Amino acid sequence: MRRLHREGGRRALNVAIAAVGLVLTLPLMIVIAVLIKLTSRGPVLFAQTRVGLDRRALTGAGGNTRRHGDVGGQLFTMYKFRTMEVAKETARQVWARPDDPRVTSIGRVLRKFRLDELPQLWNVLIGDMNVVGPRPEQPSIFKYLSAQIQGYARRQRVSPGITG
């Protein structure tokens, strides 16, 4: 019972912060969206599948711990402002480098001030993420890190966050 109360309080706080954040940053997000549209081709938002909360850790003994095609947690779509040129379809997922030539001029500014992360407030509002939690990774990168770092998958026992 105590856990449910704690989870409900955390969720309420996340919703309140996300709602206020979205309202306060809406004018800025409109300006950013217009700048992205005016300076490069493609959508304003970048959507990508990420690995979220592993609910198996919450079910306890007797819960359903089997999953077809285990990816380490519940998959969800994370939103960000697009900071790169639209990529040609590629099967391989990679991290962006600091000097990545795919980053647009507006994208460099957005990344420097972390403004590209603002749409993730929507992910918090709908319950896919928390404001604070481990950064969610792409499924293939999560799989790679889980194989390289002992205990890495334990981070999925809590919802991912905008900021760690």
C-alpha positions in Angstrom: 0.0 0.0 0.0 2.8 2.4 0.9 4.4 1.7 -2.5 1.2 2.6 -4.4 0.9 5.8 -2.4 4.5 6.7 -3.2 4.1 5.9 -6.9 0.9 7.9 -7.0 2.6 10.9 -5.4 5.5 10.7 -7.8 3.2 10.4 -10.8 1.2 13.5 -9.6 4.4 15.5 -9.3 5.6 14.4 -12.7 2.2 15.4 -14.3 2.2 18.8 -12.5 5.8 19.6 -13.6 5.2 18.4 -17.2 1.9 20.4 -17.5 3.4 23.6 -16.1 6.5 23.1 -18.2 4.5 22.6 -21.4 2.4 25.7 -20.7 5.4 27.9 -19.8 7.6 26.8 -22.7 4.9 26.7 -25.4 5.8 30.1 -26.9 9.5 29.0 -27.0 8.5 25.7 -28.6 6.5 27.5 -31.3 9.5 29.6 -32.1 11.8 26.6 -32.2 9.3 24.7 -34.5 9.2 27.6 -36.9 13.0 27.9 -37.0 13.4 24.2 -37.7 10.8 24.4 -40.5 12.5 27.5 -42.0 16.0 26.2 -42.0 15.8 22.5 -43.0 13.6 20.0 -44.7 11.7 17.4 -42.8 9.5 17.2 -39.7 9.8 19.5 -36.7 9.7 16.6 -34.2 12.0 13.5 -34.2 10.3 10.4 -32.9 12.3 7.3 -31.9 11.6 4.0 -30.1 13.3 3.8 -26.7 13.4 1.2 -24.0 11.3 2.2 -20.9 10.2 0.7 -17.6 10.6 -3.1 -17.2 7.3 -3.9 -15.5 8.5 -7.5 -14.7 10.5 -6.1 -11.8 7.2 -4.7 -10.4 5.2 -7.9 -10.6 7.0 -9.8 -7.9 6.9 -13.6 -7.4 4.2 -15.2 -9.4 3.9 -12.4 -11.9 4.3 -12.8 -15.6 8.1 -12.7 -16.1 8.1 -14.2 -19.6 8.1 -12.0 -22.7 8.4 -12.8 -26.3 11.4 -10.9 -27.9 12.8 -9.4 -24.7 14.2 -5.9 -25.2 14.8 -5.0 -21.5 11.6 -3.0 -20.9 8.4 -1.6 -22.4 9.1 0.1 -25.7 7.7 3.7 -26.2 8.1 6.5 -28.7 10.2 9.4 -27.4 9.8 12.9 -28.9 12.5 15.5 -29.4 12.9 18.5 -31.7 14.7 17.4 -34.8 18.3 18.6 -34.7 19.8 16.7 -37.6 19.2 16.4 -41.3 16.6 13.8 -42.1 18.5 10.5 -42.4 18.2 8.0 -45.2 16.8 4.7 -43.9 19.6 2.8 -42.1 19.4 -0.4 -40.1 22.1 0.5 -37.7 21.4 2.8 -34.7 24.3 5.0 -33.7 25.0 7.8 -31.1 25.5 11.3 -32.5 29.0 12.6 -32.1 29.8 16.1 -30.8 31.1 17.2 -34.2 28.4 15.2 -36.2 28.0 16.7 -39.7 24.3 15.7 -39.7 23.5 18.3 -37.0 21.8 21.5 -38.4 22.8 25.0 -37.5 19.6 25.4 -35.4 20.2 21.9 -34.0 23.6 22.9 -32.6 22.0 25.7 -30.6 19.1 23.5 -29.4 21.5 20.7 -28.3 23.9 23.2 -26.6 21.0 24.5 -24.4 19.2 21.1 -24.3 16.1 22.8 -25.8 15.7 19.8 -28.1 14.5 17.8 -25.1 11.4 20.0 -24.4 8.9 17.8 -26.3 9.8 15.0 -23.8 7.6 16.9 -21.4 4.8 15.3 -23.4 6.3 11.8 -22.7 6.2 12.7 -19.0 2.6 13.9 -19.2 1.4 10.7 -20.8 3.4 8.5 -18.4 6.2 7.0 -20.6 8.9 9.0 -18.7 9.6 10.8 -15.4 11.2 14.2 -15.1 14.1 12.5 -13.3 15.3 9.0 -14.2 17.9 7.2 -16.3 18.1 8.2 -19.9 16.2 5.8 -22.2 18.3 4.2 -24.9 17.4 2.8 -28.4 16.7 -0.9 -28.2 19.9 -2.0 -30.1 22.1 0.3 -28.0 20.4 -0.9 -24.8 21.2 -4.5 -25.9 24.8 -3.6 -26.6 25.3 -1.8 -23.2 23.5 -4.6 -21.3 26.1 -7.1 -22.8 29.0 -4.8 -22.0 28.1 -3.5 -18.5 27.2 -5.9 -15.7 23.8 -5.0 -14.1 23.0 -2.3 -16.8 19.5 -3.7 -17.2 18.6 -2.9 -13.6 18.2 0.7 -14.5 14.9 -0.3 -16.2 13.4 -1.0 -12.8 12.4 2.7 -12.7 10.8 4.8 -15.4 13.3 6.6 -17.7 13.6 10.4 -17.3 14.4 13.6 -19.1 17.3 14.2 -16.8 19.3 11.6 -14.8 
